[in-house]
Amino acid sequence: MSTVGDERAPSGHPPSVWEQAADAFTAWRDGTASADELVRLMTPVLWHVARACRLDEDTARDVIQDVWVALVRRRAEIENPRAVGSWLVTSTRRESWRLRREADLARTAVPADDAAWDAVLPASEAAEDLAAQREDHRSLWSAVASLPERCQRLLRVVAFSDRPDYAALSEHLGMPVGSIGPTRARCLSKLRAALEAGAGSTQGGVA
């Protein structure tokens, strides 16, 4: 019985997505191609896995982004390229289940008397503040999407890592290690300008 990542197309048939993913992973790992093809092939599959675990769109998107970042860091651990599909699917399912369980527990938890928590918990943020944070989050990623593709790829990885692996980034982005820092600074400047432009247009549209 074949498993995910080990499926081979019958003779005379086009290669399955798992075979294509294995080839794309090999080319990326060997430095002969970027990871774009692997991302293109597997992201729809991972999206289906995350949504099947009943995650909302924003949470599913975050899970998939985290899984791709994890693959960048741990790709050397995948010795058999045909296992990359299984690795990605399993990682996505595990993280989705974890978040789903946390959400279920939060929904079914019995609330304690507010007075019992006052002495041990800091003051919580107001609903207005949380709404503003969500709007800032949407504005940020909208501004990122307006940047050149290389800036988007660089900032998306850096955003999920306090100490990014510059060697892995160099290979993933196809750029010298020494240019990552300056490029990151330029991309952040472009992002800042995009955010300021977006804020200006919003303010200008308010009556």
HELIX and SHEET records of a PDB file:
HELIX    1   1 VAL A   17  ARG A   29  1                                  13    
HELIX    2   2 ASP A   36  ALA A   52  1                                  17    
HELIX    3   3 GLU A   57  ARG A   74  1                                  18    
HELIX    4   4 ARG A   75  GLU A   77  5                                   3    
HELIX    5   5 PRO A   81  ALA A   83  5                                   3    
HELIX    6   6 VAL A   84  THR A  108  1                                  25    
HELIX    7   7 ASP A  114  ASP A  118  1                                   5    
HELIX    8   8 ALA A  127  ALA A  145  1                                  19    
HELIX    9   9 GLU A  149  ALA A  159  1                                  11    
HELIX   10  10 TYR A  166  LEU A  173  1                                   8    
HELIX   11  11 VAL A  177  GLY A  204  1                                  28    
END                                                                             
